[in-house]
């Protein structure tokens, strides 16, 4: 298990999460997305809280 996987599992255990955490990153330009491997583009809107 990689270090990040272990950290992720520990965090989920401590916080008693019911769902998987999702991360997002704000970028200055849309072109920056093309540089990231395995990016999934979502066609619908989301509310971040």
Secondary structure by P-SEA (a helix, b strand, c coil): ccaaaaaaaaaaaaacccbbbbbbbbbccccccccccbbbbbcbbbbcc
